[in-house]
Amino acid sequence: MGNFDSRLCECTEVAECRTMVMNSGVENCKSQCKEKLEFFGNNTINFLGCFKEFVEDEIDILDKCLHKDEKFCNKDRTNVKYISIPYEVLFNMVGISDHIPPKNDLGSAILKIPLIKKAHETYGIFREFQSCVNYCLGLESYACFTSKGCMVDIPYSNELVKKFKGCTTDNYKINLNNIKACQCLVNQHNQIQLRGACAFMGNRYYMQ
């Protein structure tokens, strides 16, 4: 597909885009992705309040994960840098924080345990919702970068997924927020079918 050349965004520009996206994009993207929560009922807009920390903490974790790479943005404002980006990476950019729900390797026996099965199904729904939000925010970020006439340096899709997985696996905030979002659905939205299952959602052994 070939490459295109772009100015590497200054880190200050990336920070400005992040602030813009966090201030105006998060709630909009959550609203756009609310249909992912239809499993819990038709009033999906009412469920979004259960996912505030769930969404924002993961965005913060993924953002810090990207910034660990020295090449991600230009820290030296006095030295303009350019990067050559394959078009397929550009297309991946709009899904920069996209996650693929993990496969379960526990075997069919343990998934026959009702509470674990329910927890695993719910975890998959949560991940689909988060993936949708991340994709939407990726679009918002891309629009902001292009408005500044620059781009960030990100790896290919498979490398990006591995990078994010390394930053999120066993992260206590993400595990805790899975539990809190589940408990919120139970306590505030009468999702009584989730009772007893929420605790398993913070255990990466069962949710792998």
C-alpha positions in Angstrom: 0.0 0.0 0.0 3.0 2.3 0.3 4.1 4.9 2.8 3.3 8.6 3.5 5.5 11.1 5.2 4.3 13.2 8.1 5.7 15.5 10.7 6.1 13.8 14.1 3.8 15.4 16.6 5.4 17.3 19.4 4.7 15.8 22.8 3.0 19.0 23.8 0.6 18.7 20.8 -0.2 15.1 21.8 -0.9 16.3 25.3 -3.2 19.0 23.9 -5.1 16.4 21.8 -5.4 14.1 24.8 -6.9 16.9 26.9 -9.4 17.7 24.1 -10.4 14.1 23.7 -10.8 13.5 27.4 -12.8 16.7 27.9 -15.1 16.3 25.0 -14.8 12.9 23.5 -15.2 10.3 26.3 -18.8 10.9 27.1 -19.7 11.2 23.4 -17.9 7.9 22.7 -19.5 6.1 25.6 -22.9 7.2 24.3 -22.1 6.0 20.8 -21.1 2.6 22.2 -24.0 2.2 24.6 -25.7 -0.4 22.4 -22.9 -2.8 23.4 -24.6 -2.9 26.8 -28.0 -4.0 25.5 -27.5 -7.4 27.1 -28.4 -5.8 30.4 -31.6 -4.1 29.1 -32.9 -1.4 26.7 -32.2 1.6 28.9 -28.5 1.5 28.0 -27.9 5.3 28.6 -28.6 4.7 32.2 -25.8 2.1 32.5 -23.1 4.4 31.3 -22.6 5.9 34.8 -21.3 2.5 36.0 -18.3 2.8 33.5 -16.7 6.2 34.3 -13.6 4.9 36.1 -13.7 1.7 34.0 -13.2 3.8 30.8 -11.0 6.7 32.0 -8.5 4.6 34.0 -7.9 2.3 31.1 -7.4 5.3 28.7 -4.8 6.7 31.1 -3.0 3.3 31.4 -2.9 2.9 27.6 -1.7 6.5 27.1 1.2 6.0 29.5 2.0 2.7 27.8 2.4 4.5 24.5 4.5 7.3 26.0 7.1 4.7 27.2 8.3 4.6 23.6 10.7 7.4 23.1 9.8 7.6 19.4 6.1 8.1 20.0 6.3 11.9 19.9 8.9 14.6 19.5 10.1 15.9 22.8 12.5 18.4 21.2 10.4 21.4 19.9 13.5 23.0 18.4 14.1 20.0 16.1 11.3 19.2 13.6 11.2 15.4 12.9 9.4 13.5 10.1 8.3 9.9 10.0 7.4 7.6 7.1 4.3 5.7 8.0 2.9 2.7 6.1 -0.7 3.3 5.1 -1.9 0.2 6.9 -0.5 1.7 10.2 -2.6 4.8 9.4 -5.7 2.7 9.1 -4.8 1.0 12.4 -4.5 4.4 14.0 -8.2 4.8 14.3 -8.3 1.8 16.5 -5.2 2.7 18.4 -6.5 1.5 21.7 -8.6 -1.4 20.4 -8.6 -4.6 22.4 -9.6 -8.0 21.4 -11.4 -9.9 24.1 -9.0 -12.6 25.3 -9.6 -16.3 24.5 -10.4 -18.4 27.5 -8.0 -21.3 28.0 -9.6 -22.7 31.1 -11.4 -25.5 29.3 -15.1 -26.3 29.1 -15.3 -27.9 32.6 -14.7 -24.7 34.6 -16.9 -22.7 32.4 -19.8 -25.0 33.3 -19.7 -23.5 36.8 -22.6 -21.0 36.6 -21.1 -18.0 38.4 -17.8 -18.3 36.4 -19.7 -18.7 33.2 -21.8 -15.6 34.0 -18.7 -13.6 35.0 -16.9 -14.6 31.8 -19.9 -13.6 29.6 -20.2 -10.3 31.4 -16.4 -9.7 31.1 -16.7 -10.2 27.3 -19.5 -7.6 27.1 -17.4 -5.1 29.1 -14.4 -5.7 26.8 -16.6 -5.1 23.7 -17.9 -1.9 25.2 -14.4 -0.7 26.1 -13.1 -1.7 22.6 -15.8 0.4 21.0 -15.0 3.4 23.2 -11.3 3.0 22.5 -11.9 2.8 18.7 -14.1 5.9 18.9 -11.4 7.8 20.9 -8.8 6.7 18.4 -10.8 8.4 15.7 -11.1 11.6 17.7 -7.3 11.5 18.4 -6.5 11.0 14.7 -8.7 13.9 13.8 -6.9 16.1 16.3 -3.4 15.1 15.1 -4.3 15.7 11.5 -5.7 19.1 12.3 -2.2 20.0 13.7 -0.6 18.6 10.6 1.3 15.8 12.4 1.1 12.1 13.3 2.4 9.9 16.1 4.7 7.0 15.6 2.9 3.8 16.5 3.6 0.1 15.8 1.8 -2.3 13.5 -1.6 -3.6 14.8 -0.3 -7.0 16.2 2.6 -5.3 17.9 0.2 -2.7 19.3 -2.2 -5.3 20.7 0.8 -7.1 22.4 2.1 -3.8 23.8 -1.3 -2.9 25.3 -1.9 -6.4 26.6 1.4 -6.2 28.4 0.4 -2.9 30.1 -3.1 -4.0 31.1 -2.8 -7.6 32.1 -2.9 -8.0 35.9 -3.3 -4.2 36.3 -5.0 -3.8 39.6 -7.0 -0.7 38.5 -8.5 -2.5 35.5 -9.3 -5.6 37.6 -10.9 -3.6 40.3 -12.9 -1.5 37.9 -14.3 -4.7 36.3 -15.7 -5.6 39.8 -17.0 -2.1 40.5 -18.8 -1.8 37.2 -20.4 -5.2 37.7 -21.4 -4.3 41.3 -22.9 -1.0 40.1 -25.1 -2.8 37.6 -26.3 -5.1 40.4 -26.9 -2.5 43.1 -28.1 0.5 41.0 -29.7 -1.2 38.0 -31.1 -4.4 39.6 -29.0 -6.8 37.5 -29.5 -9.5 40.1 -28.4 -12.2 37.7 -24.8 -10.9 38.2 -24.9 -11.4 42.0 -21.9 -13.6 43.1 -20.3 -13.3 39.7 -18.7 -9.8 40.1 -15.9 -11.0 42.3 -14.6 -13.4 39.6 -14.3 -10.5 37.2 -11.3 -9.1 39.0 -9.5 -12.4 38.8 -7.3 -12.6 35.7 -7.1 -16.4 36.1 -10.8 -16.8 35.4 -11.0 -14.0 32.9 -8.0 -14.9 30.7 
